[in-house]
Amino acid sequence: MSSKIKTREELRSEIREARRQGKKIVTTNGCFDILHIGHLKYLQAAKQLGDILIVAINSDDSVRAIKGDKRPLVPEDERAEILAGLECVDYVMIFPELDPIQFLRELRPDIHVKGGDYTPDQVIERETVESLGAELRLLPGVPGKSTSNLIKLIVERYGS
């Protein structure tokens, strides 16, 4: 397993050291099931906002609760390893909750990033981010690029 994959406690320690060095911490979260170009461009843009990018991914159980019983297609340990392999990603953690509020309270980022398919009012964690004195940034996605669209395409081309 990659050394970039950390527990919350390990990340708190990494963040303390990074803050001592004056570094800016950026977080984002999501399922990241079937990584595609939209994910890559989004993560590269998120990394440009600070010094350390932490990607929190939903556990398999939380993905099922959010997306339904047929998801995720890629297990959490593999999703974490793939994301950890990206140059723009500094750390990856897996979280079991249905929303990112608890890990945000624990990690206290400087900036929290969401995809541009959200409006600020749709971001569940917005109030938490603001209460921490952090900035919420919405980054544009790549039009038409999503895991759901990719799954539809696969079914259209290879389904029975």
MDTraj code that builds the backbone (N, CA, C; nanometers):
import mdtraj as md
import numpy as np

residues = "MET SER SER LYS ILE LYS THR ARG GLU GLU LEU ARG SER GLU ILE ARG GLU ALA ARG ARG GLN GLY LYS LYS ILE VAL THR THR ASN GLY CYS PHE ASP ILE LEU HIS ILE GLY HIS LEU LYS TYR LEU GLN ALA ALA LYS GLN LEU GLY ASP ILE LEU ILE VAL ALA ILE ASN SER ASP ASP SER VAL ARG ALA ILE LYS GLY ASP LYS ARG PRO LEU VAL PRO GLU ASP GLU ARG ALA GLU ILE LEU ALA GLY LEU GLU CYS VAL ASP TYR VAL MET ILE PHE PRO GLU LEU ASP PRO ILE GLN PHE LEU ARG GLU LEU ARG PRO ASP ILE HIS VAL LYS GLY GLY ASP TYR THR PRO ASP GLN VAL ILE GLU ARG GLU THR VAL GLU SER LEU GLY ALA GLU LEU ARG LEU LEU PRO GLY VAL PRO GLY LYS SER THR SER ASN LEU ILE LYS LEU ILE VAL GLU ARG TYR GLY SER".split()
xyz = np.array([
    [0.0844, -0.1190, 0.0000],
    [0.0000, 0.0000, 0.0000],
    [0.0887, 0.1250, 0.0000],
    [0.0434, 0.2256, -0.0676],
    [0.1196, 0.3499, -0.0806],
    [0.1391, 0.4197, 0.0536],
    [0.2524, 0.4823, 0.0700],
    [0.2786, 0.5596, 0.1913],
    [0.1972, 0.6890, 0.1935],
    [0.1315, 0.7215, 0.0837],
    [0.0446, 0.8396, 0.0789],
    [-0.0916, 0.8130, 0.1425],
    [-0.1274, 0.6870, 0.1639],
    [-0.2574, 0.6522, 0.2211],
    [-0.2433, 0.6550, 0.3729],
    [-0.3216, 0.7429, 0.4357],
    [-0.3058, 0.7695, 0.5791],
    [-0.4379, 0.7562, 0.6531],
    [-0.4271, 0.7338, 0.7834],
    [-0.5431, 0.7406, 0.8722],
    [-0.5636, 0.8873, 0.9103],
    [-0.6755, 0.9173, 0.9717],
    [-0.7001, 1.0545, 1.0175],
    [-0.5933, 1.0990, 1.1170],
    [-0.5571, 1.0082, 1.2091],
    [-0.4561, 1.0450, 1.3085],
    [-0.3226, 1.0749, 1.2427],
    [-0.2837, 0.9939, 1.1467],
    [-0.1583, 1.0197, 1.0745],
    [-0.1657, 1.1532, 1.0006],
    [-0.2809, 1.1813, 0.9422],
    [-0.2970, 1.3082, 0.8699],
    [-0.2919, 1.4280, 0.9639],
    [-0.3502, 1.4153, 1.0805],
    [-0.3439, 1.5269, 1.1767],
    [-0.1983, 1.5594, 1.2087],
    [-0.1170, 1.4571, 1.2256],
    [0.0257, 1.4775, 1.2521],
    [0.0954, 1.5428, 1.1321],
    [0.0668, 1.4935, 1.0121],
    [0.1253, 1.5511, 0.8894],
    [0.0849, 1.6977, 0.8742],
    [-0.0415, 1.7273, 0.9038],
    [-0.0923, 1.8637, 0.8909],
    [-0.0263, 1.9563, 0.9932],
    [-0.0101, 1.9089, 1.1165],
    [0.0584, 1.9910, 1.2179],
    [0.1969, 2.0309, 1.1692],
    [0.2708, 1.9348, 1.1157],
    [0.4056, 1.9635, 1.0664],
    [0.4004, 2.0590, 0.9466],
    [0.3076, 2.0372, 0.8553],
    [0.2945, 2.1236, 0.7374],
    [0.2617, 2.2669, 0.7787],
    [0.1745, 2.2837, 0.8770],
    [0.1379, 2.4178, 0.9248],
    [0.2581, 2.4876, 0.9882],
    [0.3409, 2.4109, 1.0595],
    [0.4628, 2.4693, 1.1177],
    [0.5532, 2.5252, 1.0087],
    [0.5439, 2.4635, 0.8914],
    [0.6247, 2.5075, 0.7775],
    [0.5531, 2.6140, 0.6941],
    [0.4342, 2.6560, 0.7391],
    [0.3604, 2.7611, 0.6700],
    [0.2881, 2.7139, 0.5443],
    [0.2628, 2.5856, 0.5347],
    [0.1981, 2.5316, 0.4143],
    [0.0464, 2.5406, 0.4234],
    [-0.0162, 2.5560, 0.3058],
    [-0.1616, 2.5646, 0.2938],
    [-0.2178, 2.4255, 0.2622],
    [-0.3198, 2.3847, 0.3390],
    [-0.3802, 2.2516, 0.3274],
    [-0.5110, 2.2610, 0.2486],
    [-0.5224, 2.1768, 0.1458],
    [-0.6426, 2.1688, 0.0623],
    [-0.7007, 2.0283, 0.0770],
    [-0.8321, 2.0202, 0.0966],
    [-0.8989, 1.8903, 0.1007],
    [-1.0064, 1.8849, -0.0073],
    [-1.0380, 1.7642, -0.0468],
    [-1.1542, 1.7375, -0.1305],
    [-1.2014, 1.5976, -0.0954],
    [-1.3197, 1.5632, -0.1395],
    [-1.3719, 1.4298, -0.1093],
    [-1.4647, 1.3828, -0.2197],
    [-1.4848, 1.2527, -0.2235],
    [-1.5759, 1.1938, -0.3200],
    [-1.5585, 1.0440, -0.3279],
    [-1.6324, 0.9840, -0.4192],
    [-1.6257, 0.8387, -0.4374],
    [-1.5057, 0.7992, -0.5238],
    [-1.4803, 0.8748, -0.6280],
    [-1.3702, 0.8487, -0.7208],
    [-1.3720, 0.7035, -0.7695],
    [-1.4893, 0.6590, -0.8109],
    [-1.5096, 0.5241, -0.8627],
    [-1.4916, 0.5303, -1.0147],
    [-1.4014, 0.4534, -1.0687],
    [-1.3592, 0.4565, -1.2090],
    [-1.2993, 0.5947, -1.2395],
    [-1.1740, 0.6100, -1.2088],
    [-1.1047, 0.7368, -1.2294],
    [-1.1048, 0.7728, -1.3780],
    [-1.1345, 0.8976, -1.4093],
    [-1.1407, 0.9436, -1.5483],
    [-1.0779, 1.0820, -1.5598],
    [-1.0728, 1.1352, -1.6798],
    [-1.0052, 1.2629, -1.7065],
    [-1.0661, 1.3782, -1.6273],
    [-1.1957, 1.3748, -1.6030],
    [-1.2596, 1.4783, -1.5226],
    [-1.2024, 1.4810, -1.3815],
    [-1.1836, 1.3609, -1.3230],
    [-1.1224, 1.3532, -1.1905],
    [-0.9808, 1.4103, -1.1923],
    [-0.9028, 1.3707, -1.2906],
    [-0.7630, 1.4143, -1.2975],
    [-0.7536, 1.5664, -1.3081],
    [-0.8281, 1.6257, -1.4000],
    [-0.8230, 1.7718, -1.4178],
    [-0.8671, 1.8440, -1.2903],
    [-0.9702, 1.7926, -1.2267],
    [-1.0218, 1.8492, -1.1018],
    [-0.9152, 1.8441, -0.9921],
    [-0.8508, 1.7294, -0.9760],
    [-0.7495, 1.7141, -0.8717],
    [-0.6259, 1.7994, -0.9003],
    [-0.5880, 1.8088, -1.0257],
    [-0.4750, 1.8959, -1.0612],
    [-0.5057, 2.0413, -1.0278],
    [-0.6286, 2.0849, -1.0561],
    [-0.6690, 2.2223, -1.0252],
    [-0.6746, 2.2440, -0.8739],
    [-0.7234, 2.1446, -0.7999],
    [-0.7302, 2.1550, -0.6541],
    [-0.5901, 2.1695, -0.5950],
    [-0.4950, 2.0948, -0.6461],
    [-0.3571, 2.1005, -0.5967],
    [-0.2973, 2.2398, -0.6153],
    [-0.3365, 2.3088, -0.7215],
    [-0.2830, 2.4429, -0.7492],
    [-0.3253, 2.5464, -0.6448],
    [-0.4260, 2.5135, -0.5637],
    [-0.4778, 2.6081, -0.4650],
    [-0.3967, 2.6114, -0.3358],
    [-0.3092, 2.5138, -0.3168],
    [-0.2331, 2.5086, -0.1922],
    [-0.1080, 2.4246, -0.2061],
    [-0.0535, 2.3866, -0.0925],
    [0.0709, 2.3104, -0.0899],
    [0.0492, 2.1607, -0.0740],
    [-0.0527, 2.1232, 0.0021],
    [-0.0786, 1.9818, 0.0303],
    [-0.2234, 1.9516, -0.0062],
    [-0.2432, 1.8533, -0.0928],
    [-0.3779, 1.8106, -0.1318],
    [-0.4088, 1.6759, -0.0678],
    [-0.5144, 1.6756, 0.0128],
    [-0.5635, 1.5536, 0.0767],
    [-0.6947, 1.5153, 0.0097],
    [-0.7012, 1.3942, -0.0441],
    [-0.8222, 1.3435, -0.1077],
    [-0.8845, 1.2393, -0.0147],
    [-1.0042, 1.2684, 0.0328],
    [-1.0777, 1.1763, 0.1192],
    [-1.1796, 1.1021, 0.0339],
    [-1.1703, 0.9699, 0.0344],
    [-1.2642, 0.8927, -0.0468],
    [-1.3635, 0.8187, 0.0421],
    [-1.4846, 0.8076, -0.0078],
    [-1.5882, 0.7344, 0.0629],
    [-1.5521, 0.5862, 0.0682],
    [-1.5763, 0.5256, 0.1835],
    [-1.5583, 0.3811, 0.1974],
    [-1.6591, 0.3096, 0.1065],
    [-1.6364, 0.1820, 0.0839],
    [-1.7290, 0.1039, 0.0009],
    [-1.8711, 0.1095, 0.0570],
    [-1.8844, 0.0945, 0.1894],
    [-2.0178, 0.0981, 0.2503],
    [-2.0862, 0.2324, 0.2292],
    [-2.0116, 0.3420, 0.2427],
    [-2.0754, 0.4733, 0.2241],
    [-2.1080, 0.4989, 0.0773],
    [-2.0259, 0.4479, -0.0163],
    [-2.0586, 0.4609, -0.1588],
    [-2.1901, 0.3884, -0.1876],
    [-2.2047, 0.2656, -0.1344],
    [-2.3292, 0.1901, -0.1555],
    [-2.4488, 0.2672, -0.1010],
    [-2.4328, 0.3279, 0.0161],
    [-2.5430, 0.4034, 0.0765],
    [-2.5799, 0.5252, -0.0083],
    [-2.4806, 0.5866, -0.0722],
    [-2.5037, 0.7077, -0.1513],
    [-2.5464, 0.6757, -0.2943],
    [-2.4787, 0.5799, -0.3575],
    [-2.4960, 0.5534, -0.5011],
    [-2.5800, 0.4299, -0.5325],
    [-2.6056, 0.3441, -0.4326],
    [-2.6833, 0.2230, -0.4560],
    [-2.5974, 0.0968, -0.4499],
    [-2.6647, -0.0169, -0.4461],
    [-2.5986, -0.1464, -0.4242],
    [-2.5010, -0.1884, -0.5328],
    [-2.5112, -0.1320, -0.6515],
    [-2.4230, -0.1733, -0.7612],
    [-2.2892, -0.0998, -0.7594],
    [-2.2724, -0.0067, -0.6693],
    [-2.1495, 0.0713, -0.6612],
    [-2.0876, 0.0512, -0.5242],
    [-1.9586, 0.0671, -0.5090],
    [-1.8643, 0.1066, -0.6133],
    [-1.8267, -0.0120, -0.7019],
    [-1.7757, 0.0200, -0.8174],
    [-1.7235, -0.0829, -0.9061],
    [-1.5796, -0.1180, -0.8694],
    [-1.5082, -0.0197, -0.8182],
    [-1.3686, -0.0388, -0.7774],
    [-1.3636, -0.0324, -0.6244],
    [-1.3072, -0.1353, -0.5584],
    [-1.3023, -0.1366, -0.4120],
    [-1.2198, -0.0208, -0.3544],
    [-1.2525, 0.0177, -0.2308],
    [-1.1911, 0.1342, -0.1669],
    [-1.0390, 0.1289, -0.1624],
    [-0.9805, 0.0119, -0.1349],
    [-0.8349, 0.0057, -0.1270],
    [-0.7711, 0.0304, -0.2631],
    [-0.8359, -0.0152, -0.3699],
    [-0.7844, 0.0091, -0.5048],
    [-0.8038, 0.1549, -0.5458],
    [-0.9201, 0.2125, -0.5126],
    [-0.9429, 0.3543, -0.5431],
    [-0.8393, 0.4407, -0.4719],
    [-0.8108, 0.4076, -0.3467],
    [-0.7114, 0.4833, -0.2702],
    [-0.5731, 0.4702, -0.3338],
    [-0.5359, 0.3515, -0.3733],
    [-0.4041, 0.3285, -0.4323],
    [-0.3890, 0.4015, -0.5658],
    [-0.4932, 0.3996, -0.6465],
    [-0.4890, 0.4695, -0.7761],
    [-0.4715, 0.6201, -0.7539],
    [-0.5507, 0.6766, -0.6645],
    [-0.5398, 0.8204, -0.6356],
    [-0.4023, 0.8546, -0.5780],
    [-0.3502, 0.7693, -0.4920],
    [-0.2183, 0.7930, -0.4323],
    [-0.1093, 0.7919, -0.5393],
    [-0.1347, 0.7258, -0.6503],
    [-0.0380, 0.7208, -0.7590],
    [-0.0314, 0.8473, -0.8423],
    [-0.1245, 0.9393, -0.8211],
    [-0.1246, 1.0642, -0.8968],
    [-0.0272, 1.1635, -0.8345],
    [0.0499, 1.2272, -0.9179],
    [0.1496, 1.3240, -0.8717],
    [0.0869, 1.4397, -0.7943],
    [-0.0315, 1.4826, -0.8331],
    [-0.0942, 1.5991, -0.7709],
    [-0.1528, 1.5693, -0.6329],
    [-0.1664, 1.4430, -0.5977],
    [-0.2265, 1.4031, -0.4702],
    [-0.1159, 1.3760, -0.3684],
    [-0.1229, 1.4468, -0.2552],
    [-0.0229, 1.4263, -0.1504],
    [-0.0621, 1.3149, -0.0546],
    [-0.1903, 1.3119, -0.0157],
    [-0.2371, 1.2098, 0.0770],
    [-0.3784, 1.1672, 0.0403],
    [-0.4095, 1.0421, 0.0759],
    [-0.5434, 0.9866, 0.0556],
    [-0.5870, 0.9257, 0.1880],
    [-0.7123, 0.9463, 0.2212],
    [-0.7714, 0.8770, 0.3362],
    [-0.9079, 0.8229, 0.2954],
    [-0.9497, 0.7175, 0.3622],
    [-1.0814, 0.6580, 0.3394],
    [-1.1679, 0.6954, 0.4593],
    [-1.2894, 0.7447, 0.4327],
    [-1.3776, 0.7790, 0.5447],
    [-1.5107, 0.7053, 0.5318],
    [-1.5652, 0.6571, 0.6449],
    [-1.6869, 0.5762, 0.6422],
    [-1.8171, 0.6547, 0.6455],
    [-1.8113, 0.7819, 0.6848],
    [-1.9341, 0.8601, 0.6988],
    [-1.9947, 0.8907, 0.5612],
    [-2.1209, 0.9312, 0.5613],
    [-2.1894, 0.9647, 0.4367],
    [-2.1567, 1.1057, 0.3893],
    [-2.1019, 1.1876, 0.4783],
    [-2.0619, 1.3227, 0.4401],
    [-1.9258, 1.3523, 0.5027],
    [-1.8591, 1.4575, 0.4558],
    [-1.7221, 1.4862, 0.5009],
    [-1.7115, 1.5723, 0.6270],
    [-1.8220, 1.6027, 0.6906],
    [-1.8209, 1.6989, 0.8005],
    [-1.7259, 1.6595, 0.9132],
    [-1.7297, 1.5349, 0.9557],
    [-1.6451, 1.4929, 1.0689],
    [-1.4965, 1.5039, 1.0360],
    [-1.4551, 1.4538, 0.9189],
    [-1.3117, 1.4619, 0.8901],
    [-1.2672, 1.6065, 0.8689],
    [-1.3547, 1.6923, 0.8183],
    [-1.3193, 1.8336, 0.8042],
    [-1.2972, 1.8985, 0.9404],
    [-1.3822, 1.8651, 1.0361],
    [-1.3654, 1.9186, 1.1722],
    [-1.2325, 1.8731, 1.2321],
    [-1.1929, 1.7509, 1.2000],
    [-1.0688, 1.6968, 1.2554],
    [-0.9447, 1.7511, 1.1839],
    [-0.9509, 1.7635, 1.0513],
    [-0.8323, 1.8030, 0.9753],
    [-0.8179, 1.9547, 0.9600],
    [-0.9288, 2.0271, 0.9637],
    [-0.9288, 2.1735, 0.9590],
    [-0.8453, 2.2293, 0.8424],
    [-0.8873, 2.2014, 0.7191],
    [-0.8109, 2.2512, 0.6037],
    [-0.8219, 2.4029, 0.5900],
    [-0.7329, 2.4582, 0.5085],
    [-0.7417, 2.6000, 0.4748],
    [-0.8435, 2.6213, 0.3634],
    [-0.8501, 2.5239, 0.2720],
    [-0.9419, 2.5303, 0.1579],
    [-1.0038, 2.3920, 0.1407],
    [-1.1341, 2.3887, 0.1176],
    [-1.2034, 2.2639, 0.0842],
    [-1.2628, 2.2823, -0.0548],
    [-1.2413, 2.1846, -0.1410],
    [-1.2784, 2.1957, -0.2817],
    [-1.3889, 2.0963, -0.3166],
    [-1.4821, 2.1431, -0.3974],
    [-1.5875, 2.0580, -0.4538],
    [-1.5944, 2.0844, -0.6037],
    [-1.6544, 1.9904, -0.6754],
    [-1.6689, 2.0042, -0.8197],
    [-1.7709, 2.1100, -0.8556],
    [-1.7549, 2.1668, -0.9742],
    [-1.8406, 2.2740, -1.0204],
    [-1.9817, 2.2318, -1.0545],
    [-2.0108, 2.1008, -1.0410],
    [-2.1488, 2.0573, -1.0631],
    [-2.2338, 2.0889, -0.9394],
    [-2.1723, 2.1426, -0.8352],
    [-2.2429, 2.1867, -0.7154],
    [-2.2553, 2.3387, -0.7174],
    [-2.3595, 2.3881, -0.6513],
    [-2.3661, 2.5298, -0.6179],
    [-2.3326, 2.5374, -0.4692],
    [-2.2912, 2.6533, -0.4199],
    [-2.2578, 2.6607, -0.2766],
    [-2.3707, 2.6107, -0.1857],
    [-2.4948, 2.6367, -0.2229],
    [-2.6083, 2.5924, -0.1413],
    [-2.6243, 2.4409, -0.1393],
    [-2.5704, 2.3726, -0.2371],
    [-2.5818, 2.2267, -0.2438],
    [-2.4699, 2.1545, -0.1699],
    [-2.3701, 2.2271, -0.1248],
    [-2.2558, 2.1656, -0.0571],
    [-2.2924, 2.1450, 0.0899],
    [-2.3150, 2.0203, 0.1278],
    [-2.3597, 1.9847, 0.2627],
    [-2.2659, 2.0399, 0.3694],
    [-2.1365, 2.0364, 0.3398],
    [-2.0366, 2.0745, 0.4390],
    [-2.0036, 2.2237, 0.4402],
    [-2.0743, 2.3030, 0.3626],
    [-2.0428, 2.4457, 0.3506],
    [-2.0362, 2.5167, 0.4862],
    [-2.1373, 2.4981, 0.5688],
    [-2.1398, 2.5663, 0.6991],
    [-2.0226, 2.5236, 0.7859],
    [-1.9884, 2.3946, 0.7809],
    [-1.8748, 2.3445, 0.8589],
    [-1.7455, 2.4090, 0.8112],
    [-1.7251, 2.4131, 0.6810],
    [-1.6044, 2.4728, 0.6231],
    [-1.5938, 2.6188, 0.6673],
    [-1.7031, 2.6928, 0.6553],
    [-1.7028, 2.8345, 0.6932],
    [-1.6802, 2.8526, 0.8424],
    [-1.7379, 2.7629, 0.9247],
    [-1.7207, 2.7739, 1.0708],
    [-1.5759, 2.7491, 1.1122],
    [-1.5010, 2.6774, 1.0294],
    [-1.3593, 2.6513, 1.0572],
    [-1.2697, 2.7659, 1.0102],
    [-1.3309, 2.8638, 0.9444],
    [-1.2522, 2.9742, 0.8900],
    [-1.1820, 2.9357, 0.7606],
    [-1.2250, 2.8266, 0.7013],
    [-1.1665, 2.7801, 0.5752],
    [-1.2455, 2.8361, 0.4581],
    [-1.1877, 2.8227, 0.3413],
    [-1.2508, 2.8708, 0.2190],
    [-1.3088, 2.7519, 0.1427],
    [-1.4311, 2.7660, 0.0921],
    [-1.4915, 2.6656, 0.0050],
    [-1.4716, 2.7106, -0.1384],
    [-1.4122, 2.6259, -0.2202],
    [-1.3911, 2.6580, -0.3618],
    [-1.4615, 2.5546, -0.4475],
    [-1.5334, 2.6019, -0.5484],
    [-1.5974, 2.5149, -0.6463],
    [-1.5165, 2.5223, -0.7742],
    [-1.4727, 2.4067, -0.8224],
    [-1.3913, 2.4010, -0.9439],
    [-1.4733, 2.3417, -1.0577],
    [-1.4606, 2.3973, -1.1774],
    [-1.5382, 2.3443, -1.2902],
    [-1.4945, 2.2030, -1.3265],
    [-1.5905, 2.1247, -1.3695],
    [-1.5605, 1.9904, -1.4160],
    [-1.5331, 1.9914, -1.5649],
    [-1.5092, 1.8729, -1.6183],
    [-1.4941, 1.8556, -1.7626],
    [-1.6311, 1.8134, -1.8134],
    [-1.6949, 1.8953, -1.8979],
    [-1.8317, 1.8649, -1.9418],
    [-1.8450, 1.7231, -1.9981],
    [-1.9493, 1.6537, -1.9496],
    [-1.9799, 1.5197, -1.9990],
    [-1.8956, 1.4084, -1.9394],
    [-1.7981, 1.4432, -1.8571],
    [-1.7098, 1.3417, -1.7991],
    [-1.7510, 1.3124, -1.6557],
    [-1.8059, 1.1946, -1.6346],
    [-1.8431, 1.1505, -1.5007],
    [-1.8425, 0.9986, -1.4993],
    [-1.8318, 0.9433, -1.3799],
    [-1.8362, 0.7979, -1.3673],
    [-1.9711, 0.7455, -1.4144],
    [-2.0783, 0.8160, -1.3788],
    [-2.2126, 0.7716, -1.4209],
    [-2.2232, 0.7677, -1.5729],
    [-2.1711, 0.8698, -1.6411],
    [-2.1747, 0.8703, -1.7878],
    [-2.0887, 0.7580, -1.8452],
    [-1.9760, 0.7310, -1.7822],
    [-1.8887, 0.6230, -1.8278],
    [-1.9576, 0.4874, -1.8131],
    [-2.0262, 0.4669, -1.7017],
    [-2.0994, 0.3421, -1.6803],
    [-2.2086, 0.3261, -1.7863],
    [-2.2829, 0.4335, -1.8143],
    [-2.3870, 0.4284, -1.9183],
    [-2.3286, 0.3900, -2.0528],
    [-2.2145, 0.4481, -2.0875],
    [-2.1492, 0.4181, -2.2135],
    [-2.1084, 0.2711, -2.2212],
    [-2.0520, 0.2192, -2.1146],
    [-2.0126, 0.0777, -2.1107],
    [-2.1340, -0.0120, -2.1293],
    [-2.2422, 0.0186, -2.0598],
    [-2.3642, -0.0616, -2.0719],
    [-2.4198, -0.0546, -2.2147],
    [-2.4196, 0.0669, -2.2728],
    [-2.4679, 0.0819, -2.4108],
    [-2.3847, -0.0015, -2.5075],
    [-2.2556, 0.0016, -2.4916],
    [-2.1666, -0.0673, -2.5863],
    [-2.1534, -0.2158, -2.5612],
    [-2.1584, -0.2568, -2.4345],
    [-2.1298, -0.3963, -2.4029],
    [-2.2430, -0.4698, -2.3339],
    [-2.3520, -0.3979, -2.3026],
    [-2.4642, -0.4628, -2.2350],
    [-2.5360, -0.5587, -2.3282],
    [-2.6146, -0.6465, -2.2702],
    [-2.6829, -0.7456, -2.3544],
    [-2.8116, -0.6931, -2.4140],
])
top = md.Topology()
chain = top.add_chain()
for i, resn in enumerate(residues, 1):
    res = top.add_residue(resn, chain, resSeq=i)
    for name in ("N", "CA", "C"):
        top.add_atom(name, md.element.get_by_symbol(name[0]), res)
traj = md.Trajectory(xyz[None], top)
